[in-house]
Amino acid sequence: FHIGPEDSVPICLGSFSFILLLLPFLDRPNLSLPAGPDTWQVAKCLLNLELAAIAGCCSLVNISLTTFLTILLVPLALTVKPYTGWRRMVLVLYTLMCHPLILGGIASTVDTIRTFPSAGAYKLTVRSLEAWQRGVMFSIVDSYIYGNVMYDLASILLLPAWIILYLLCLANPRAAEDAASTSLSQQQQTNQEEGQSKVKKE
């Protein structure tokens, strides 16, 4: 295939992101949160700490980008939890919209519409896609040639944080409740056994 880097790199990143979306629904490899009474709470707490660190690092490089990401990711990070029904669907859709590549596409589309307000829908779509491809490619080139850290922050820190958000949205709430009830019953049984042993000793 004779594909240039401006096409091959976004295609590879998009394919990788699509595979990540499918992994929670596959048996192997299993990409999901382990079942436990407090697993998703601990994961959410650590995720908020990680996002705070990411915001602090990005603010030293690009304060406007940090503000944009904070406005979008903070409500998601605070409200994410294993839901069921329509709440889960809304949360999953919002999480998909907060994917780094999709956010880049939205930003490219808004900038293209502002730059060419009189263009038709087809031209706006093509130009937005081209702007998104060039933005992804230029971020990689700037990272390797000029030492720009934005691509590294997005690929090493922001994308793993988004994966945890996605897994929290798709976590099974019934498994967490069952694990919590099992842990509570085991603790009660242990307390009863300790109380009976103390009575026997007395």
Secondary structure as a PSIPRED ss2 file (coil, helix, strand):
# PSIPRED VFORMAT (PSIPRED V4.0)

   1 F C   1.000  0.000  0.000
   2 H C   1.000  0.000  0.000
   3 I C   1.000  0.000  0.000
   4 G C   1.000  0.000  0.000
   5 P H   0.000  1.000  0.000
   6 E H   0.000  1.000  0.000
   7 D H   0.000  1.000  0.000
   8 S H   0.000  1.000  0.000
   9 V H   0.000  1.000  0.000
  10 P H   0.000  1.000  0.000
  11 I H   0.000  1.000  0.000
  12 C H   0.000  1.000  0.000
  13 L H   0.000  1.000  0.000
  14 G H   0.000  1.000  0.000
  15 S H   0.000  1.000  0.000
  16 F H   0.000  1.000  0.000
  17 S H   0.000  1.000  0.000
  18 F H   0.000  1.000  0.000
  19 I H   0.000  1.000  0.000
  20 L H   0.000  1.000  0.000
  21 L H   0.000  1.000  0.000
  22 L H   0.000  1.000  0.000
  23 L H   0.000  1.000  0.000
  24 P H   0.000  1.000  0.000
  25 F H   0.000  1.000  0.000
  26 L C   1.000  0.000  0.000
  27 D C   1.000  0.000  0.000
  28 R C   1.000  0.000  0.000
  29 P C   1.000  0.000  0.000
  30 N C   1.000  0.000  0.000
  31 L C   1.000  0.000  0.000
  32 S C   1.000  0.000  0.000
  33 L C   1.000  0.000  0.000
  34 P C   1.000  0.000  0.000
  35 A C   1.000  0.000  0.000
  36 G C   1.000  0.000  0.000
  37 P C   1.000  0.000  0.000
  38 D C   1.000  0.000  0.000
  39 T H   0.000  1.000  0.000
  40 W H   0.000  1.000  0.000
  41 Q H   0.000  1.000  0.000
  42 V H   0.000  1.000  0.000
  43 A H   0.000  1.000  0.000
  44 K H   0.000  1.000  0.000
  45 C H   0.000  1.000  0.000
  46 L H   0.000  1.000  0.000
  47 L H   0.000  1.000  0.000
  48 N H   0.000  1.000  0.000
  49 L H   0.000  1.000  0.000
  50 E H   0.000  1.000  0.000
  51 L H   0.000  1.000  0.000
  52 A H   0.000  1.000  0.000
  53 A H   0.000  1.000  0.000
  54 I H   0.000  1.000  0.000
  55 A H   0.000  1.000  0.000
  56 G H   0.000  1.000  0.000
  57 C H   0.000  1.000  0.000
  58 C H   0.000  1.000  0.000
  59 S H   0.000  1.000  0.000
  60 L C   1.000  0.000  0.000
  61 V C   1.000  0.000  0.000
  62 N C   1.000  0.000  0.000
  63 I H   0.000  1.000  0.000
  64 S H   0.000  1.000  0.000
  65 L H   0.000  1.000  0.000
  66 T H   0.000  1.000  0.000
  67 T H   0.000  1.000  0.000
  68 F H   0.000  1.000  0.000
  69 L H   0.000  1.000  0.000
  70 T H   0.000  1.000  0.000
  71 I H   0.000  1.000  0.000
  72 L H   0.000  1.000  0.000
  73 L H   0.000  1.000  0.000
  74 V H   0.000  1.000  0.000
  75 P H   0.000  1.000  0.000
  76 L H   0.000  1.000  0.000
  77 A H   0.000  1.000  0.000
  78 L H   0.000  1.000  0.000
  79 T H   0.000  1.000  0.000
  80 V C   1.000  0.000  0.000
  81 K C   1.000  0.000  0.000
  82 P C   1.000  0.000  0.000
  83 Y C   1.000  0.000  0.000
  84 T C   1.000  0.000  0.000
  85 G C   1.000  0.000  0.000
  86 W H   0.000  1.000  0.000
  87 R H   0.000  1.000  0.000
  88 R H   0.000  1.000  0.000
  89 M H   0.000  1.000  0.000
  90 V H   0.000  1.000  0.000
  91 L H   0.000  1.000  0.000
  92 V H   0.000  1.000  0.000
  93 L H   0.000  1.000  0.000
  94 Y H   0.000  1.000  0.000
  95 T H   0.000  1.000  0.000
  96 L H   0.000  1.000  0.000
  97 M H   0.000  1.000  0.000
  98 C C   1.000  0.000  0.000
  99 H C   1.000  0.000  0.000
 100 P H   0.000  1.000  0.000
 101 L H   0.000  1.000  0.000
 102 I H   0.000  1.000  0.000
 103 L H   0.000  1.000  0.000
 104 G H   0.000  1.000  0.000
 105 G H   0.000  1.000  0.000
 106 I H   0.000  1.000  0.000
 107 A H   0.000  1.000  0.000
 108 S H   0.000  1.000  0.000
 109 T H   0.000  1.000  0.000
 110 V H   0.000  1.000  0.000
 111 D H   0.000  1.000  0.000
 112 T H   0.000  1.000  0.000
 113 I H   0.000  1.000  0.000
 114 R H   0.000  1.000  0.000
 115 T H   0.000  1.000  0.000
 116 F C   1.000  0.000  0.000
 117 P C   1.000  0.000  0.000
 118 S C   1.000  0.000  0.000
 119 A C   1.000  0.000  0.000
 120 G C   1.000  0.000  0.000
 121 A H   0.000  1.000  0.000
 122 Y H   0.000  1.000  0.000
 123 K H   0.000  1.000  0.000
 124 L H   0.000  1.000  0.000
 125 T H   0.000  1.000  0.000
 126 V H   0.000  1.000  0.000
 127 R H   0.000  1.000  0.000
 128 S H   0.000  1.000  0.000
 129 L H   0.000  1.000  0.000
 130 E H   0.000  1.000  0.000
 131 A H   0.000  1.000  0.000
 132 W H   0.000  1.000  0.000
 133 Q H   0.000  1.000  0.000
 134 R H   0.000  1.000  0.000
 135 G H   0.000  1.000  0.000
 136 V H   0.000  1.000  0.000
 137 M H   0.000  1.000  0.000
 138 F H   0.000  1.000  0.000
 139 S H   0.000  1.000  0.000
 140 I H   0.000  1.000  0.000
 141 V H   0.000  1.000  0.000
 142 D H   0.000  1.000  0.000
 143 S H   0.000  1.000  0.000
 144 Y H   0.000  1.000  0.000
 145 I H   0.000  1.000  0.000
 146 Y H   0.000  1.000  0.000
 147 G C   1.000  0.000  0.000
 148 N C   1.000  0.000  0.000
 149 V C   1.000  0.000  0.000
 150 M H   0.000  1.000  0.000
 151 Y H   0.000  1.000  0.000
 152 D H   0.000  1.000  0.000
 153 L H   0.000  1.000  0.000
 154 A H   0.000  1.000  0.000
 155 S H   0.000  1.000  0.000
 156 I H   0.000  1.000  0.000
 157 L H   0.000  1.000  0.000
 158 L H   0.000  1.000  0.000
 159 L H   0.000  1.000  0.000
 160 P H   0.000  1.000  0.000
 161 A H   0.000  1.000  0.000
 162 W H   0.000  1.000  0.000
 163 I H   0.000  1.000  0.000
 164 I H   0.000  1.000  0.000
 165 L H   0.000  1.000  0.000
 166 Y H   0.000  1.000  0.000
 167 L H   0.000  1.000  0.000
 168 L H   0.000  1.000  0.000
 169 C H   0.000  1.000  0.000
 170 L C   1.000  0.000  0.000
 171 A C   1.000  0.000  0.000
 172 N C   1.000  0.000  0.000
 173 P H   0.000  1.000  0.000
 174 R H   0.000  1.000  0.000
 175 A H   0.000  1.000  0.000
 176 A H   0.000  1.000  0.000
 177 E H   0.000  1.000  0.000
 178 D H   0.000  1.000  0.000
 179 A H   0.000  1.000  0.000
 180 A H   0.000  1.000  0.000
 181 S H   0.000  1.000  0.000
 182 T H   0.000  1.000  0.000
 183 S H   0.000  1.000  0.000
 184 L H   0.000  1.000  0.000
 185 S H   0.000  1.000  0.000
 186 Q H   0.000  1.000  0.000
 187 Q H   0.000  1.000  0.000
 188 Q H   0.000  1.000  0.000
 189 Q H   0.000  1.000  0.000
 190 T H   0.000  1.000  0.000
 191 N H   0.000  1.000  0.000
 192 Q H   0.000  1.000  0.000
 193 E H   0.000  1.000  0.000
 194 E H   0.000  1.000  0.000
 195 G H   0.000  1.000  0.000
 196 Q H   0.000  1.000  0.000
 197 S H   0.000  1.000  0.000
 198 K H   0.000  1.000  0.000
 199 V H   0.000  1.000  0.000
 200 K H   0.000  1.000  0.000
 201 K H   0.000  1.000  0.000
 202 E C   1.000  0.000  0.000
